[in-house]
Amino acid sequence: MVSKIGTYNEPLYSELLDKAKTNTTRNSTRTVTVTCPDLWTHAQEFCLIRANYDAVSIVKTKHSTSLARASRTDFSKMRDEYIRPIYYNRARRIAATYARFYLETENDGKSRYKGRYFWMALGAFASKEVSLAINNDMAKLGDGIATSTVNWLAKGNFWLFQDIAGWHYYNNRFGYKSFSACEPLRNWDTLNSATKNKVVDKDVWAEDIGKIKNLKTNNFIKVAFAAADSFVKESRTADNKKYQHMNLLAIADHEQRMILQPLIYEDWRAKKDLWLQSNSFGLAPPLKLTLSAGGSSPYESHAHKGIDMANVEDRMKWIYDVADIFEDYMFGAEKDYMHKQLRIMAGWL
């Protein structure tokens, strides 16, 4: 029997087969109802597998000293030897996935629809920037005093991907009509228990899921995917740019306000770490976004002087500026260059 659900989720596949018990009657059939939570479980499995999420378990198997009891020196050594490379590679895999969604080369993508997932192109550059920040020695600042910059960068990168890639994967795989029907029902609590336990068992910041409302929908998501669907249906270039702009800003607001703000910037440890960075006299990683697959390019944006990263409104001023620059390059003379960089990142998988 071939499952139309796919192969990412073996527990779910087995559960559905169990619902359709076989018998000895020739040519008999049995109806199996695949629910919205079943489909969201499938989408979440894609996100978990693509994120290569088991970093903490790898560290634990290589060290007898538990992370909970590790001294500052022990933990710093473990992080630099094992955790940092894993978080760095994960951020690159995530950047590649975002680029693939934009380019419509991801699973079930359609080349004729390239451009509908406009934020995903910007997201690819952002996750690439996270990978470089994680790999930057300056990201050690704050270890043992507040929290590790490496840790909260990786946590934000992981959970944002679990959220945003799930929405896109579902829309790609099952279509906008199904997406519209099941979008209100996405909820971490209703996923298959085997899928949820993968996060709990690996200790990948599982306690933080409540901070991001269990991956439930909101108006930003509704607008973003309505815009993507309108892009698909619209043949006029000017109107398509309008829908791309809507998609870009809606998901930018979603990621910053609904995911990263409660997950990272409202955490007192991250706030203290950010304070240390802002008073480190040039010793902290630079706040910039470079629009290239590498770490340097004439196409980049720097945060405004005195930015308060913990303040979402101040942070959004920079994000909106980045969005304006990004759109200028994606629609202007730099379009070929930008797409070349996205293709490079898409090849990191």
C-alpha positions in Angstrom: 0.0 0.0 0.0 1.3 3.4 -0.9 0.5 6.2 1.4 -0.5 9.6 0.0 0.5 11.1 3.3 4.2 10.4 2.6 7.1 8.8 4.4 8.2 11.4 6.9 6.1 10.1 9.7 6.3 6.4 10.3 4.2 6.5 13.6 1.4 8.4 11.8 1.6 6.1 8.8 1.2 3.0 11.1 -1.6 4.7 12.9 -3.5 5.3 9.7 -2.9 1.7 8.5 -4.3 0.5 11.8 -7.5 2.4 11.2 -7.8 0.6 7.9 -7.6 -3.0 9.2 -7.4 -5.7 6.5 -9.8 -8.6 6.2 -10.4 -11.7 4.0 -13.1 -10.2 1.8 -11.9 -9.7 -1.8 -12.1 -6.2 -3.1 -13.5 -4.8 0.1 -12.8 -1.2 1.1 -12.7 0.8 4.3 -12.8 4.5 4.6 -10.0 6.2 6.5 -10.5 9.8 7.7 -7.3 11.8 7.7 -7.8 14.7 10.0 -6.2 18.1 10.1 -4.0 17.1 13.1 -2.8 14.1 11.1 -1.8 16.4 8.2 -0.2 18.9 10.6 1.8 16.1 12.2 3.1 15.1 8.7 4.1 18.7 8.1 5.8 18.9 11.5 7.8 15.7 10.8 9.2 17.4 7.7 10.3 20.4 9.9 11.9 18.2 12.5 13.8 16.0 10.1 15.0 18.9 8.0 16.2 20.8 11.0 18.4 17.8 12.1 17.3 18.6 15.6 19.2 16.2 17.9 22.1 18.4 18.9 21.8 18.0 22.7 21.7 14.2 22.5 24.9 14.1 20.5 26.7 16.1 23.1 25.4 13.9 25.9 26.6 10.8 24.3 30.1 12.2 24.0 30.5 13.4 27.6 29.9 11.7 31.0 29.3 15.1 32.6 25.7 16.1 32.1 24.9 19.5 30.7 23.0 20.4 33.9 26.1 19.8 36.1 28.8 21.0 33.7 31.1 23.7 35.0 31.4 26.9 32.9 34.7 25.6 31.5 33.2 22.1 30.7 30.1 23.6 29.0 32.2 26.1 27.0 34.4 23.3 25.7 31.4 21.1 24.9 29.7 24.0 23.1 32.7 24.9 21.0 33.6 21.3 20.2 30.1 19.9 19.5 27.2 22.3 19.9 28.4 25.3 17.9 29.1 23.2 14.7 25.7 21.5 15.0 23.8 24.8 15.4 25.9 26.3 12.6 25.1 23.5 10.2 21.4 23.5 11.2 21.1 27.2 10.4 22.6 26.6 7.0 20.1 23.7 6.4 17.3 26.0 7.4 18.6 28.7 5.1 18.8 26.2 2.3 15.2 25.1 2.9 13.9 28.7 2.9 15.7 29.3 -0.4 14.2 26.1 -1.8 10.7 27.1 -0.8 11.1 30.5 -2.5 12.7 29.0 -5.7 9.9 26.3 -5.8 12.5 23.5 -5.7 11.3 22.2 -2.4 9.0 19.1 -2.1 5.9 19.7 -4.2 7.1 23.1 -5.4 5.8 24.4 -8.7 8.2 26.5 -10.8 5.5 28.5 -12.3 4.6 29.9 -8.9 8.1 31.1 -8.0 7.8 34.3 -6.0 4.6 33.6 -4.1 6.7 32.8 -0.9 8.5 36.1 -1.0 9.5 36.2 2.7 11.3 32.8 2.3 13.9 34.5 0.1 14.7 37.0 2.8 14.4 34.3 5.5 17.2 32.4 3.7 19.6 35.4 4.0 18.6 35.8 7.7 19.2 32.2 8.6 22.6 32.3 6.8 23.4 35.4 8.9 22.4 33.4 12.1 24.9 30.7 11.0 27.7 33.2 10.7 26.8 34.8 14.1 26.8 31.4 15.8 30.2 30.6 14.3 31.6 34.0 15.4 33.9 33.8 18.5 32.3 37.1 19.6 29.1 35.1 20.3 30.8 33.7 23.4 30.0 37.0 25.2 27.6 36.4 28.1 28.4 32.7 28.7 28.0 31.8 32.3 26.9 35.4 33.3 23.5 35.6 31.6 22.9 33.2 28.7 24.9 32.1 25.7 24.4 34.2 22.6 25.0 30.9 20.7 22.1 29.3 22.6 19.4 31.9 22.0 20.4 32.4 18.4 20.0 28.7 17.8 16.8 28.4 19.8 15.1 31.2 17.8 16.4 29.7 14.6 15.0 26.3 15.5 11.6 27.2 16.6 11.0 29.8 13.9 11.7 27.1 11.4 9.4 24.7 13.1 6.7 27.3 12.9 7.2 28.9 9.5 8.3 25.9 7.4 5.3 23.9 8.6 2.9 26.4 7.1 4.7 26.4 3.8 5.1 22.7 3.6 1.4 22.2 4.2 0.4 24.7 1.6 2.9 23.1 -0.9 1.8 19.6 -0.3 -1.9 19.8 0.2 -2.9 23.1 -1.5 -4.5 26.3 -0.4 -8.0 24.9 -0.2 -6.9 22.3 2.4 -4.6 24.8 4.0 -7.5 27.3 4.6 -9.6 24.5 6.1 -6.9 23.2 8.5 -5.0 26.4 9.2 -7.2 27.3 12.2 -6.6 23.8 13.7 -2.8 23.8 13.8 -1.8 23.1 17.4 1.3 21.4 18.9 -0.9 19.7 21.5 -3.0 17.8 18.9 0.0 16.4 17.0 0.8 12.7 17.1 2.4 11.9 20.4 5.4 10.2 18.8 6.2 13.4 16.9 6.0 15.6 20.0 8.1 13.2 22.0 10.9 13.6 19.5 11.4 17.2 20.8 10.8 16.3 24.4 13.2 13.3 24.3 15.9 15.3 22.7 15.4 18.2 25.1 15.4 20.8 22.3 13.9 23.7 24.3 10.6 21.8 24.5 9.5 23.9 27.4 9.3 27.0 25.2 6.5 25.8 22.9 3.9 27.5 25.1 5.7 30.9 24.6 4.8 30.7 20.9 1.2 29.6 21.5 1.8 26.0 20.4 2.3 27.1 16.8 -1.3 28.3 16.4 -2.4 30.6 13.6 -2.9 34.3 13.7 -3.9 37.1 11.3 -0.4 37.5 10.0 -0.4 33.9 8.7 -3.8 34.3 7.2 -2.8 37.5 5.3 0.6 36.0 4.2 -0.9 32.9 2.6 -3.9 34.7 1.2 -1.4 36.9 -0.6 0.6 33.9 -1.8 -2.6 32.4 -3.2 -3.5 35.7 -4.9 -0.1 35.8 -6.4 -0.8 32.4 -8.0 -4.1 33.5 -9.5 -2.8 36.9 -10.7 -1.1 37.3 -14.1 -0.3 41.0 -13.9 3.3 41.7 -12.7 2.4 44.9 -10.8 -0.3 43.2 -8.8 2.0 40.3 -8.1 4.5 42.6 -6.6 1.8 43.9 -4.4 1.0 40.4 -3.1 4.7 39.7 -2.6 5.0 42.8 -0.5 2.0 41.7 1.6 3.5 38.2 2.1 6.9 39.7 3.0 5.6 42.1 5.6 3.0 39.8 7.1 5.5 37.0 7.8 8.1 39.6 9.0 5.6 40.8 11.6 4.7 37.2 12.4 8.2 36.0 13.0 9.3 39.0 15.0 6.1 39.7 17.0 4.7 36.2 17.5 7.7 34.0 17.6 11.0 35.7 18.4 9.7 38.4 20.7 8.1 36.0 23.3 10.6 33.3 22.7 13.9 35.3 22.9 13.5 39.0 23.5 11.2 38.8 26.6 13.6 36.3 28.3 15.5 38.1 31.0 18.7 36.1 30.2 18.6 37.2 26.6 17.9 40.8 27.7 20.9 40.7 30.0 23.0 39.2 27.2 21.9 41.9 24.8 22.7 44.6 27.4 26.2 43.1 27.8 26.7 43.2 24.0 25.5 46.8 23.7 28.1 47.8 26.3 30.9 45.7 25.0 32.6 48.4 23.0 32.8 46.6 19.7 33.3 43.1 21.1 29.8 41.7 20.1 28.8 40.3 16.8 27.7 43.1 14.4 24.0 43.7 13.9 23.7 43.4 10.1 22.1 41.5 7.3 24.2 40.8 4.2 22.3 39.9 1.1 24.7 37.3 -0.1 25.4 33.6 0.5 28.7 34.6 2.1 29.6 37.0 4.9 30.5 40.1 2.9 28.8 42.0 0.1 28.1 45.6 -0.9 24.5 44.7 -0.5 23.8 44.8 3.2 21.9 46.6 5.9 23.2 47.6 9.4 20.9 48.2 12.3 20.4 51.8 13.2 22.6 53.3 15.9 21.3 52.7 19.4 18.8 50.1 18.4 17.1 48.3 21.4 16.8 44.8 20.1 14.6 43.7 22.9 12.0 46.4 21.9 9.9 44.9 19.1 8.9 48.3 17.7 12.5 49.6 17.6 13.6 46.3 16.0 10.8 46.4 13.4 12.0 49.8 12.2 15.2 48.0 11.1 13.3 45.0 9.7 11.0 47.3 7.6 14.1 49.1 6.3 15.7 45.7 5.4 12.4 44.7 3.6 12.6 47.9 1.5 16.2 47.3 0.5 15.4 43.6 -0.2 12.5 44.5 -2.5 14.6 47.0 -4.4 17.2 44.4 -5.1 14.8 41.6 -5.9 12.9 43.7 -8.4 15.8 45.9 -9.7 19.1 45.5 -11.5 20.4 43.2 -8.8 17.7 40.6 -9.4 20.0 38.1 -11.2 22.6 38.5 -8.5 20.0 37.9 -5.7 18.7 34.8 -7.3 22.2 33.4 -7.9 22.8 33.8 -4.1 19.6 32.0 -3.3 20.5 29.1 -5.6 23.8 28.8 -3.9 22.1 28.6 -0.5 19.6 26.1 -1.8 22.5 23.8 -2.6 23.6 23.6 1.0 21.4 20.6 1.7 
